[in-house]
Amino acid sequence: MPQKSALHKFFEPKSVAVIGASTKPGKVGHVILRNMLSSGFQGKVYPVHPRAAEILAQKCYPSVTEIEGPVDLAVVVVPAPVVLTVMEECGQKGIEAAVVISAGFKEAGPEGIERERELAKLAQNLGIRVVGPNCLGVMSTGSGLNATFAPGFPVAGKVSLISQSGALATAIIDWSIEQGIGYSKFASFGNGVDIGAIDLLRAWEHDADTSVIVAYIEGVQNGPEFMKVTRQVSARKPVIVLKAGSTQAGARAVSSHTGSLAGSDEAYNAAFTQCGVIRAHSMEQLFDLAVAFAYQGPPRGPKVAILTNAGGPGVMATDAVERVGLELATIQADTISTLRTRLPEASNFYNPIDLLGDADSSRYTFAAETLLKDSNVDAVLAVLTPQAMTQPKETAEGLAAAAERSQQPVLACFMGGRAITDAVDLLNRRQVPTYPYPERAVQALKAMVDYRMWRQEPPDEPVAFKADRDAVHEIFERARSEARVNLDAMEARQVLYAYGIAVPKSLVAQSAEEAAEHAQQIGFPVVMKIISPDILHKSDIGGVRVGIRNAQETMDAYELMMLRVHRYAPKASLQGICVQEMVQREREVILGSARDPQFGPLVMFGLGGIYVEVLKDVSFRVAPFGQRHAHRMIEEIRSAPLLHGARGERPCDIDAIADCLLVVSQMVTEFPEILEMDINPLKVGEPGAGTVAVDARITIAEK
């Protein structure tokens, strides 16, 4: 059965069988049946219980196979060992959609893991799509479907919710009911034996009843597919994700800077950025963003006008606007003239607009309506604190009316307690996003602006560079034939050269005299480095010398380096000493890649030296990507101004760095066996001077 038809039956079924309906109040099977009967579902509900004649005044059936009519959706609430038998019966009945509420699968240990494998195989053979197991269930306010054991049923709205955690979902739903926030559809997919976040996103992309998709996830199984689907869905409607597990648990052996810095959270951040996904970093922010996107359209630009009846909160809002990268709107002269006709002379007319402490509702409404007509204003933030003359509810009414007449968003920040409760309720009902603090309102507004900008951007298509792939393949095969996964420095530079990245002139010496000859051939000054796949950090044992200026220094350096290697790494395989051109470039940066388990190759950029070693000032993207994201990687690091020539320093060749990032992106995409790579340092000249990869480290997968 096509996927669309199966998922359609999860949210708009004409008949539902609750298999495992219980006669005992408080049991999950009883609660689900009660929820089904009390939520306004207009279809048929069939309780299934092997011994009961009826439950909650509904006729019971000993088996789903004995139900007379067709069944669109089965809700399975039986003990885990019985689930497979029940699924067999669902197959006999011709049911194509099942929600398995039952726990006791992979979360329960080895026996549960095997049971879940059997469930997945059986469902596939029977042609049954499955939500669960170990889940809360599904809801659809449009059809009155509440196939969950949640304690309440939200009002209808345009937000659809995906949650990997049932317990968290109950909290979200309960809070939403209290706040009057409406939902369209909800699914808790639990262990995700079949249907998961990707399937639900794809199903809701064209759902007319869903304008915002909110998701809580703990991980994704197929990162590339997740990126493909979220990029596609985000182009149509906002996708807001709260990703749990942002810290990297446990340590893994890594040999590169990139590998040590590229944690799971960096991969998710990069993937979300590239796909237009709006990331929430807390439950609080998840609600803030959901409300903003569900109630108001994104502003046309970043210019914000602030209304306030108190100086302090106005300053706080102003600081927040500047901090997140939005702009205070420059109010037009005509707008100021209009404001002066009805606002007190003591008011501040130059953003933030201070309406003074005695501002009543008419003053707020007039100011908001006037500002919304100003072409320099992209959004209005109304800040209110309850004072003796304040009219919170009437002000809320006026702001809501102004918002309904405008195409630009209005957000409210009503600060206080009981004095503003009725006003906040009114704003929620009239769909004006409302926040208790200015910072939260501004953060939501920033997310709306960023989303609008992302949607307006053209696709960031990867750039193709010429490359000698046969040469790279040969290098990798030679290393594997020698049972090596770490390329030596010469091999790593050859790989870069095959992809068109400039590398310094280099020759390998096996004696002090040969080193001197090579140095004279290359031209002084030179750099000397030991070549050993077993020694990754060569400088730690004196295996690197720079600034060598004559033949005698070259021979002396060779002898000393060989002595130190034999003393500090006697078992290391030593293949000689590399004599290398000393590259004269002022700025050093680092490029790299590490393979993320979910998303594949993750490319890193940062300044070299202390910036990556200590400050970890780096940025990431999932390969492949194009010019726009290559340049944004450069601009995202905190030390980016140094590359542009801050404090009198000469600027760097930014375009050449971006090209190198694009080459790395192409390389690790075309050769997925590259597990880790560092180009460190990549020396960068002035604009037009290009880059040179002085050193590189590459680790490949075994065959």
Wavefront OBJ file of the C-alpha trace (Angstrom):
o trace
v 0.000 0.000 0.000
v 1.416 3.440 -0.861
v 2.875 5.334 2.083
v 0.514 8.288 1.713
v -2.570 6.082 2.052
v -1.168 4.327 5.134
v -0.279 7.562 6.933
v -3.630 9.046 5.958
v -5.273 6.256 7.930
v -3.316 7.160 11.040
v -4.884 10.610 11.230
v -8.194 10.374 9.397
v -9.451 6.831 9.940
v -13.117 5.976 9.589
v -12.853 3.141 12.103
v -10.481 2.304 14.956
v -9.985 -0.918 16.906
v -8.536 -0.558 20.419
v -6.931 -3.973 20.886
v -6.318 -4.469 24.581
v -9.096 -2.188 25.785
v -9.361 -2.587 29.550
v -12.351 -2.743 31.851
v -10.312 -1.186 34.664
v -10.194 2.632 34.938
v -6.626 3.851 35.119
v -5.258 1.133 32.858
v -3.754 2.346 29.579
v -6.221 0.333 27.506
v -9.135 1.914 29.357
v -7.766 5.459 29.117
v -7.177 5.184 25.357
v -10.710 3.879 24.753
v -12.166 6.663 26.908
v -10.109 9.264 25.031
v -11.320 7.866 21.711
v -14.943 8.131 22.804
v -14.701 11.598 24.372
v -12.663 13.542 21.807
v -15.370 13.972 19.185
v -14.309 11.169 16.843
v -17.157 10.547 14.388
v -15.996 7.169 13.136
v -16.572 3.717 14.589
v -14.674 2.569 17.681
v -14.288 -1.139 18.356
v -12.940 -2.260 21.765
v -11.189 -5.636 21.603
v -11.021 -7.711 24.789
v -10.974 -11.527 24.955
v -13.515 -11.820 27.789
v -15.477 -8.562 28.270
v -18.908 -8.125 26.664
v -18.687 -4.333 26.665
v -16.526 -1.478 27.945
v -17.751 2.085 28.428
v -21.075 1.040 26.903
v -19.350 -0.137 23.720
v -19.723 -3.693 22.425
v -16.473 -5.658 22.786
v -14.979 -8.171 20.378
v -12.795 -11.108 21.473
v -10.515 -10.600 18.441
v -10.034 -7.958 15.794
v -10.842 -10.609 13.189
v -14.417 -10.869 14.538
v -15.267 -7.200 13.921
v -17.956 -7.099 11.239
v -16.896 -4.013 9.290
v -13.542 -2.788 7.967
v -10.932 -1.349 10.363
v -8.670 1.478 9.215
v -6.484 1.798 12.326
v -5.499 -0.639 15.062
v -4.330 0.710 18.425
v -2.437 -2.121 20.130
v -2.258 -2.033 23.939
v -1.504 -5.650 24.819
v 1.530 -7.063 26.703
v 4.651 -7.194 24.547
v 4.753 -11.023 24.179
v 1.239 -10.937 22.652
v 1.882 -8.119 20.158
v 3.114 -10.372 17.347
v 0.014 -12.555 17.592
v -2.208 -9.474 17.497
v -0.344 -8.165 14.456
v -0.949 -11.466 12.670
v -4.666 -11.019 13.341
v -4.491 -7.429 12.036
v -2.964 -8.785 8.845
v -5.784 -11.293 8.510
v -8.288 -8.450 8.933
v -6.616 -6.415 6.214
v -5.596 -3.549 8.506
v -2.865 -1.342 7.024
v -2.067 1.011 9.935
v -1.245 0.153 13.546
v -0.187 2.162 16.578
v 1.682 -0.128 18.973
v 1.475 1.499 22.400
v 2.929 -1.543 24.174
v 6.346 -1.293 25.820
v 8.823 -4.148 26.296
v 10.793 -3.935 23.090
v 14.344 -2.684 22.412
v 14.216 -0.450 25.484
v 13.820 -3.597 27.625
v 17.054 -5.420 26.788
v 18.194 -8.295 24.510
v 14.861 -10.144 24.525
v 13.035 -6.938 23.644
v 15.502 -6.149 20.866
v 14.809 -9.512 19.233
v 11.059 -9.034 19.670
v 11.309 -5.652 17.942
v 13.196 -7.184 15.018
v 10.428 -9.748 14.647
v 7.781 -7.023 14.809
v 9.497 -5.023 12.057
v 9.824 -8.073 9.807
v 6.250 -9.201 10.416
v 4.753 -5.768 9.789
v 6.667 -5.455 6.531
v 5.526 -8.888 5.365
v 1.905 -8.071 6.253
v 2.002 -4.637 4.624
v 1.139 -2.856 7.878
v 2.673 0.553 8.621
v 3.514 0.922 12.321
v 3.847 3.838 14.728
v 5.698 2.650 17.845
v 6.191 0.453 19.732
v 6.602 1.981 23.197
v 4.822 5.190 22.237
v 2.082 7.559 23.417
v 0.017 7.288 20.227
v -1.452 9.670 17.648
v -3.947 12.558 17.615
v -5.775 14.558 14.980
v -7.978 17.430 16.113
v -9.516 17.724 12.649
v -11.002 14.230 12.861
v -11.452 14.226 16.640
v -9.000 11.340 16.925
v -7.295 10.845 20.300
v -5.581 7.459 20.133
v -3.305 8.238 23.088
v -3.288 7.960 26.853
v -2.510 11.677 27.267
v -4.612 13.421 29.964
v -6.204 15.960 27.614
v -7.053 16.875 24.031
v -5.881 20.213 22.581
v -8.008 22.644 20.645
v -7.740 22.664 16.871
v -4.908 24.680 15.394
v -2.226 24.695 12.712
v 0.739 23.200 14.631
v 1.577 19.514 14.125
v 3.839 17.824 16.663
v 6.286 14.934 16.328
v 7.798 13.505 19.494
v 10.169 10.634 20.046
v 9.306 10.784 23.760
v 5.768 10.086 24.914
v 6.327 11.481 28.406
v 7.620 14.762 27.025
v 4.721 14.927 24.610
v 2.172 14.691 27.447
v 3.818 17.708 29.083
v 3.757 19.656 25.802
v 0.101 18.842 25.188
v -0.931 19.646 28.767
v 0.883 22.993 28.645
v -0.654 23.761 25.262
v -4.162 23.077 26.559
v -3.559 25.463 29.452
v -2.253 28.162 27.094
v -4.947 27.597 24.485
v -2.442 26.743 21.756
v -4.071 24.725 18.991
v -2.725 21.596 17.275
v -3.598 19.862 14.046
v -1.876 16.496 14.352
v 0.382 14.714 16.808
v 2.422 11.536 16.660
v 4.675 9.924 19.241
v 6.699 7.322 17.367
v 8.577 5.827 20.335
v 11.095 3.219 19.214
v 10.347 3.997 15.564
v 10.347 0.435 14.266
v 8.811 1.718 11.015
v 7.406 5.247 10.873
v 9.678 7.956 12.250
v 10.269 11.677 12.036
v 11.225 11.568 8.337
v 8.002 9.807 7.354
v 5.859 12.242 9.342
v 7.641 15.277 7.945
v 7.125 13.995 4.439
v 3.458 13.225 5.126
v 2.736 16.683 6.556
v 4.599 18.656 3.892
v 1.430 19.150 1.863
v -1.055 18.879 4.741
v -3.366 21.883 4.445
v -4.187 21.721 8.176
v -0.508 22.021 9.181
v 1.290 25.351 8.872
v 4.076 24.664 11.410
v 5.790 21.369 12.267
v 7.341 21.027 15.721
v 9.504 18.021 16.592
v 11.298 16.598 19.606
v 13.937 14.096 18.502
v 16.756 12.263 20.210
v 18.464 11.184 17.007
v 17.959 10.303 13.343
v 18.799 7.039 11.645
v 19.400 8.361 8.141
v 21.058 11.773 8.227
v 21.242 12.418 4.455
v 17.572 11.516 3.996
v 16.626 13.662 6.993
v 18.435 16.612 5.413
v 16.803 16.026 2.036
v 13.296 15.882 3.511
v 13.666 18.771 5.964
v 15.129 21.005 3.244
v 12.137 20.196 1.079
v 9.554 20.676 3.856
v 11.172 23.857 5.224
v 10.764 25.460 1.818
v 6.991 25.205 2.353
v 6.497 25.634 6.113
v 8.585 26.143 9.263
v 10.120 23.065 10.892
v 11.114 23.653 14.538
v 13.209 20.948 16.212
v 14.242 20.391 19.807
v 17.162 17.959 19.604
v 18.030 16.242 22.881
v 21.425 14.753 23.658
v 23.525 17.752 22.657
v 26.614 16.584 24.498
v 28.891 13.871 23.173
v 28.783 10.985 25.624
v 31.908 8.921 25.880
v 35.236 9.357 24.162
v 36.466 7.888 20.907
v 39.955 7.571 19.588
v 40.654 10.369 17.141
v 43.885 11.507 15.612
v 42.842 14.826 14.083
v 41.730 18.190 15.404
v 38.571 17.865 13.363
v 37.763 14.479 14.841
v 38.173 15.743 18.374
v 36.027 18.838 17.784
v 33.304 17.377 15.570
v 30.751 16.130 18.074
v 27.232 14.994 17.339
v 25.767 18.382 18.240
v 27.990 20.153 15.706
v 26.689 17.830 13.000
v 23.063 18.523 13.908
v 23.673 22.274 14.044
v 25.291 22.192 10.610
v 22.545 20.021 9.132
v 19.787 22.226 10.566
v 21.486 25.380 9.264
v 21.810 23.983 5.766
v 18.211 22.721 5.648
v 16.390 25.720 7.094
v 15.410 23.878 10.279
v 14.771 26.203 13.218
v 16.495 24.752 16.270
v 15.052 25.211 19.753
v 17.548 24.748 22.568
v 15.013 24.265 25.379
v 11.376 23.397 25.965
v 10.735 27.048 26.730
v 12.167 28.117 23.397
v 10.272 25.369 21.584
v 6.997 26.867 22.831
v 8.158 30.420 22.110
v 8.995 29.586 18.510
v 5.929 27.444 17.898
v 3.648 30.257 19.052
v 5.445 32.885 16.960
v 5.335 30.895 13.727
v 1.808 29.576 14.266
v 0.317 32.990 15.028
v 2.184 35.392 12.744
v 3.905 35.315 9.380
v 7.645 36.047 9.309
v 8.594 39.731 8.887
v 9.869 41.009 5.544
v 13.141 42.143 7.133
v 15.090 42.660 10.377
v 13.916 46.187 11.351
v 12.046 46.252 14.655
v 10.052 49.056 16.256
v 9.651 48.856 20.035
v 6.714 50.308 21.953
v 6.924 50.562 25.732
v 5.407 52.298 28.724
v 8.560 51.859 30.816
v 12.127 52.932 30.072
v 13.916 49.939 31.620
v 12.101 47.189 29.697
v 12.467 49.297 26.541
v 16.225 49.360 27.030
v 16.228 45.598 27.671
v 14.347 45.019 24.423
v 16.735 47.332 22.563
v 19.764 45.470 23.915
v 18.209 42.147 22.916
v 17.556 43.375 19.366
v 21.170 44.434 18.924
v 22.536 41.317 20.617
v 20.824 38.855 18.270
v 21.666 40.793 15.112
v 18.334 42.471 14.355
v 18.032 46.227 13.736
v 16.182 49.038 15.433
v 13.990 50.524 12.722
v 14.697 54.136 11.763
v 11.297 55.775 12.093
v 10.386 57.944 9.096
v 9.828 61.673 9.609
v 6.191 61.437 8.492
v 5.570 58.688 11.032
v 7.094 60.771 13.820
v 4.922 63.707 12.817
v 1.836 61.501 13.014
v 2.860 60.152 16.409
v 3.322 63.679 17.739
v -0.322 64.510 16.984
v -1.596 62.194 19.728
v 1.290 61.213 22.000
v 2.442 63.358 24.943
v 5.225 65.799 24.236
v 7.430 64.036 26.780
v 7.273 60.763 24.834
v 10.336 59.461 23.051
v 9.626 59.260 19.319
v 12.922 57.782 18.156
v 12.728 53.996 18.740
v 12.218 52.624 21.266
v 8.993 54.605 21.374
v 8.347 55.457 25.029
v 4.609 56.009 25.545
v 5.213 56.969 29.202
v 3.923 55.306 32.334
v 0.382 56.642 32.037
v -0.189 55.156 28.574
v -3.709 53.813 28.145
v -4.947 51.368 25.537
v -5.732 54.012 22.931
v -2.172 55.327 23.061
v -0.749 51.831 22.456
v -3.214 51.069 19.667
v -2.604 54.362 17.852
v 1.171 54.009 18.076
v 1.127 50.390 16.874
v -1.143 51.165 13.922
v 0.990 54.158 12.954
v 4.266 52.221 13.103
v 2.862 49.298 11.107
v 2.225 51.709 8.206
v 5.881 52.803 8.160
v 7.771 51.074 5.329
v 10.926 51.132 7.472
v 9.245 48.947 10.122
v 9.248 45.178 9.549
v 7.836 44.171 12.951
v 6.469 45.783 16.108
v 7.278 44.604 19.629
v 4.892 46.032 22.235
v 6.281 45.950 25.782
v 3.886 46.628 28.674
v 4.340 46.737 32.425
v 1.250 47.083 34.665
v 1.118 50.517 36.277
v -1.747 52.340 37.967
v -3.041 53.840 34.719
v -2.372 50.799 32.505
v -5.253 49.003 30.786
v -3.762 45.579 29.996
v -6.839 43.838 28.561
v -7.982 46.830 26.509
v -4.418 47.308 25.256
v -4.273 43.652 24.258
v -7.534 44.109 22.343
v -6.141 47.116 20.480
v -2.852 45.406 19.620
v -4.667 42.303 18.386
v -6.884 44.425 16.148
v -3.857 46.280 14.777
v -2.075 42.974 14.085
v -5.095 41.576 12.241
v -5.149 44.598 9.926
v -1.423 44.448 9.139
v 0.769 42.149 7.083
v 3.703 42.789 9.414
v 3.956 40.788 12.655
v 3.161 42.181 16.088
v 4.687 40.504 19.135
v 3.788 41.380 22.712
v 5.787 41.337 25.907
v 3.381 41.809 28.812
v 5.443 41.698 31.989
v 3.847 40.949 35.330
v 1.553 38.496 37.112
v -2.132 38.522 37.910
v -2.614 42.036 36.570
v -1.952 40.888 33.009
v -3.449 37.366 33.062
v -6.651 38.292 31.214
v -4.691 40.323 28.671
v -2.341 37.426 27.929
v -5.289 35.052 27.505
v -6.879 37.483 25.057
v -3.672 37.819 23.043
v -3.348 34.038 22.826
v -6.931 33.719 21.618
v -6.359 36.439 19.022
v -3.067 34.811 17.971
v -0.619 37.528 18.984
v 2.609 35.854 20.241
v 3.074 36.910 23.871
v 6.142 36.596 26.071
v 6.897 37.446 29.714
v 10.354 38.914 28.956
v 11.700 41.020 26.069
v 14.627 38.705 25.368
v 12.348 35.755 24.603
v 10.206 37.822 22.249
v 13.273 39.082 20.388
v 14.742 35.570 20.086
v 11.499 34.385 18.490
v 11.496 37.363 16.142
v 15.090 36.649 15.150
v 14.173 33.061 14.261
v 11.321 34.346 12.095
v 13.628 36.756 10.262
v 16.268 34.060 9.699
v 13.651 31.680 8.350
v 12.342 34.260 5.899
v 15.891 34.944 4.678
v 16.598 31.221 4.279
v 13.483 30.737 2.162
v 14.456 33.619 -0.095
v 17.907 32.209 -0.830
v 18.530 30.148 -3.980
v 19.775 26.560 -3.533
v 23.425 26.333 -2.485
v 24.638 23.987 -5.201
v 28.023 22.246 -4.781
v 30.846 23.331 -7.102
v 32.714 20.691 -9.117
v 36.523 20.953 -9.338
v 38.808 18.924 -11.593
v 40.523 16.094 -9.763
v 42.774 13.134 -10.488
v 40.625 10.548 -8.703
v 42.655 7.627 -10.055
v 45.770 8.972 -8.337
v 43.927 9.294 -5.022
v 42.478 5.793 -5.352
v 45.965 4.413 -6.028
v 47.387 6.135 -2.915
v 44.613 4.717 -0.741
v 45.013 1.216 -2.154
v 48.774 1.289 -1.580
v 48.299 2.289 2.065
v 45.730 -0.458 2.593
v 47.979 -3.045 0.965
v 50.558 -2.140 3.619
v 47.909 -2.455 6.374
v 47.989 1.298 7.004
v 45.030 3.612 7.611
v 47.079 6.756 8.313
v 48.685 8.247 5.210
v 52.138 9.681 5.624
v 52.657 13.401 5.078
v 53.877 13.009 1.501
v 50.902 10.856 0.557
v 48.473 13.289 2.159
v 49.947 16.181 0.193
v 49.737 14.121 -2.995
v 46.018 13.625 -2.362
v 45.537 17.377 -1.963
v 47.573 18.069 -5.084
v 45.403 15.611 -7.032
v 42.430 17.826 -6.149
v 44.160 21.032 -7.177
v 45.113 22.342 -3.725
v 48.537 23.988 -3.852
v 51.244 22.292 -1.775
v 54.854 23.334 -1.151
v 57.747 21.824 -3.112
v 58.852 18.730 -1.196
v 61.545 16.069 -1.572
v 62.342 13.046 0.628
v 65.868 12.558 1.970
v 67.389 9.328 3.291
v 70.678 10.890 4.407
v 72.033 14.189 5.668
v 73.873 14.794 2.412
v 70.779 14.096 0.346
v 68.792 16.468 2.565
v 71.332 19.232 1.848
v 71.126 18.580 -1.904
v 67.319 18.716 -1.808
v 67.368 21.936 0.183
v 69.677 23.619 -2.346
v 67.458 22.396 -5.190
v 64.295 23.766 -3.538
v 65.916 26.973 -2.348
v 66.483 28.262 1.170
v 64.891 28.717 3.643
v 63.399 25.249 3.998
v 61.412 23.228 6.510
v 62.311 19.666 7.523
v 59.827 17.095 8.866
v 60.152 13.426 9.689
v 57.946 11.058 7.643
v 56.285 8.375 9.756
v 52.697 7.096 9.748
v 53.226 6.111 13.391
v 54.040 9.629 14.633
v 51.102 11.975 14.253
v 52.302 14.918 16.338
v 55.850 15.266 15.013
v 56.723 18.507 16.756
v 56.241 16.825 20.145
v 59.436 14.807 19.623
v 61.431 17.414 17.732
v 60.441 16.057 14.345
v 59.914 19.481 12.742
v 62.463 22.214 12.021
v 61.679 25.497 10.269
v 63.751 28.330 8.861
v 66.791 26.300 7.852
v 69.028 28.645 5.807
v 72.067 26.717 4.511
v 73.409 23.249 3.719
v 75.242 22.794 7.029
v 72.123 23.606 9.023
v 70.248 21.100 6.878
v 72.685 18.266 7.628
v 72.842 19.106 11.322
v 69.040 19.187 11.524
v 68.807 15.812 9.776
v 71.175 14.117 12.233
v 69.505 15.668 15.284
v 65.991 14.773 14.129
v 66.962 11.155 13.438
v 68.550 10.922 16.883
v 65.445 12.235 18.595
v 63.121 9.911 16.689
v 65.179 6.851 17.617
v 65.238 7.982 21.254
v 61.573 8.923 21.724
v 59.856 6.628 19.202
v 62.191 3.679 18.641
v 59.451 1.414 17.242
v 58.068 3.935 14.768
v 58.332 3.195 11.070
v 60.561 5.954 9.664
v 60.455 6.583 5.912
v 62.870 9.467 5.736
v 62.807 13.219 6.214
v 60.839 15.604 4.060
v 62.670 18.720 2.928
v 60.056 21.294 2.085
v 59.775 24.766 0.674
v 59.167 27.279 3.466
v 55.912 28.985 2.537
v 55.833 32.730 3.160
v 52.217 33.455 4.088
v 51.142 35.485 7.099
v 47.892 33.840 8.173
v 47.353 30.181 9.068
v 43.980 28.463 9.016
v 42.874 24.866 9.477
v 40.494 22.866 7.297
v 39.363 19.384 8.064
v 36.758 16.686 7.883
v 35.444 13.946 10.134
v 32.768 11.369 9.388
v 29.655 11.697 11.516
v 27.724 8.442 12.157
v 24.394 10.013 11.153
v 25.205 12.652 8.548
v 28.433 11.485 6.935
v 31.330 13.856 6.125
v 31.431 16.948 8.321
v 33.781 19.725 7.139
v 35.462 22.068 9.629
v 37.067 25.502 9.328
v 38.980 27.643 11.825
v 42.064 29.718 12.414
v 45.172 27.741 13.228
v 47.219 27.687 16.406
v 45.594 28.790 19.651
v 42.277 29.497 17.956
v 41.651 25.823 17.313
v 43.812 24.292 20.058
v 42.482 26.304 22.989
v 39.541 28.453 21.926
v 37.955 25.832 19.630
v 36.840 28.690 17.392
v 35.575 26.594 14.487
v 32.571 26.165 12.186
v 31.084 23.096 10.502
v 28.994 22.067 7.508
v 27.790 18.701 6.221
v 29.295 17.912 2.811
v 28.525 18.547 0.050
v 27.772 22.282 0.085
v 28.236 25.296 -2.174
v 29.766 28.760 -2.251
v 27.303 30.387 0.136
v 27.933 27.983 2.982
v 31.689 27.944 2.353
v 31.785 31.707 2.868
v 29.463 31.498 5.872
v 31.748 28.965 7.513
v 34.502 31.578 7.307
v 32.307 34.376 8.668
v 30.868 32.323 11.546
v 34.062 31.958 13.535
v 34.569 34.606 16.223
v 38.003 35.478 14.875
v 36.766 36.142 11.321
v 37.615 39.892 11.558
v 41.302 38.920 11.674
v 40.966 37.452 8.191
v 39.466 40.696 6.939
v 42.350 42.809 8.211
v 41.172 43.954 11.641
v 43.322 46.384 13.646
v 45.564 47.320 10.744
v 46.482 43.797 9.645
v 46.447 42.956 5.957
v 43.330 41.081 4.725
v 43.470 37.476 3.538
v 42.360 35.799 0.329
v 38.863 34.819 1.543
v 37.791 33.493 -1.851
v 40.786 31.139 -1.976
v 39.891 29.764 1.492
v 36.303 29.221 0.343
v 37.540 27.332 -2.723
v 39.632 25.048 -0.517
v 36.589 24.331 1.648
v 34.630 23.434 -1.468
v 37.420 21.144 -2.661
v 37.478 19.362 0.702
v 33.694 19.046 0.546
v 33.953 17.436 -2.895
v 36.853 15.193 -1.902
v 35.222 13.668 1.195
v 31.967 13.204 -0.716
v 33.667 11.382 -3.596
v 35.862 9.334 -1.244
v 33.678 8.291 1.704
v 36.536 6.125 2.976
v 38.210 9.304 4.274
v 37.352 9.101 7.972
v 39.357 12.075 9.222
v 41.433 14.777 7.608
v 43.240 17.917 8.679
v 44.903 20.482 6.439
v 46.914 22.239 9.100
v 48.175 24.755 8.454
v 46.691 26.110 5.255
v 48.718 29.266 4.724
v 46.780 32.166 3.229
v 48.132 35.184 1.392
v 46.611 38.551 0.592
v 43.610 38.769 -1.780
v 44.628 37.141 -5.065
v 47.705 35.428 -3.589
v 45.931 32.129 -2.932
v 46.640 29.403 -0.385
v 49.200 26.662 0.199
v 48.548 23.501 2.223
v 51.731 23.124 4.240
v 50.804 19.936 6.046
v 47.985 17.416 5.988
v 46.839 14.356 7.869
v 44.428 11.795 6.388
v 42.961 8.661 7.961
v 41.078 6.223 5.745
v 38.829 3.268 6.490
v 40.105 -0.274 6.273
v 38.800 -2.356 3.395
l 1 2 3 4 5 6 7 8 9 10 11 12 13 14 15 16 17 18 19 20 21 22 23 24 25 26 27 28 29 30 31 32 33 34 35 36 37 38 39 40 41 42 43 44 45 46 47 48 49 50 51 52 53 54 55 56 57 58 59 60 61 62 63 64 65 66 67 68 69 70 71 72 73 74 75 76 77 78 79 80 81 82 83 84 85 86 87 88 89 90 91 92 93 94 95 96 97 98 99 100 101 102 103 104 105 106 107 108 109 110 111 112 113 114 115 116 117 118 119 120 121 122 123 124 125 126 127 128 129 130 131 132 133 134 135 136 137 138 139 140 141 142 143 144 145 146 147 148 149 150 151 152 153 154 155 156 157 158 159 160 161 162 163 164 165 166 167 168 169 170 171 172 173 174 175 176 177 178 179 180 181 182 183 184 185 186 187 188 189 190 191 192 193 194 195 196 197 198 199 200 201 202 203 204 205 206 207 208 209 210 211 212 213 214 215 216 217 218 219 220 221 222 223 224 225 226 227 228 229 230 231 232 233 234 235 236 237 238 239 240 241 242 243 244 245 246 247 248 249 250 251 252 253 254 255 256 257 258 259 260 261 262 263 264 265 266 267 268 269 270 271 272 273 274 275 276 277 278 279 280 281 282 283 284 285 286 287 288 289 290 291 292 293 294 295 296 297 298 299 300 301 302 303 304 305 306 307 308 309 310 311 312 313 314 315 316 317 318 319 320 321 322 323 324 325 326 327 328 329 330 331 332 333 334 335 336 337 338 339 340 341 342 343 344 345 346 347 348 349 350 351 352 353 354 355 356 357 358 359 360 361 362 363 364 365 366 367 368 369 370 371 372 373 374 375 376 377 378 379 380 381 382 383 384 385 386 387 388 389 390 391 392 393 394 395 396 397 398 399 400 401 402 403 404 405 406 407 408 409 410 411 412 413 414 415 416 417 418 419 420 421 422 423 424 425 426 427 428 429 430 431 432 433 434 435 436 437 438 439 440 441 442 443 444 445 446 447 448 449 450 451 452 453 454 455 456 457 458 459 460 461 462 463 464 465 466 467 468 469 470 471 472 473 474 475 476 477 478 479 480 481 482 483 484 485 486 487 488 489 490 491 492 493 494 495 496 497 498 499 500 501 502 503 504 505 506 507 508 509 510 511 512 513 514 515 516 517 518 519 520 521 522 523 524 525 526 527 528 529 530 531 532 533 534 535 536 537 538 539 540 541 542 543 544 545 546 547 548 549 550 551 552 553 554 555 556 557 558 559 560 561 562 563 564 565 566 567 568 569 570 571 572 573 574 575 576 577 578 579 580 581 582 583 584 585 586 587 588 589 590 591 592 593 594 595 596 597 598 599 600 601 602 603 604 605 606 607 608 609 610 611 612 613 614 615 616 617 618 619 620 621 622 623 624 625 626 627 628 629 630 631 632 633 634 635 636 637 638 639 640 641 642 643 644 645 646 647 648 649 650 651 652 653 654 655 656 657 658 659 660 661 662 663 664 665 666 667 668 669 670 671 672 673 674 675 676 677 678 679 680 681 682 683 684 685 686 687 688 689 690 691 692 693 694 695 696 697 698 699 700 701 702 703
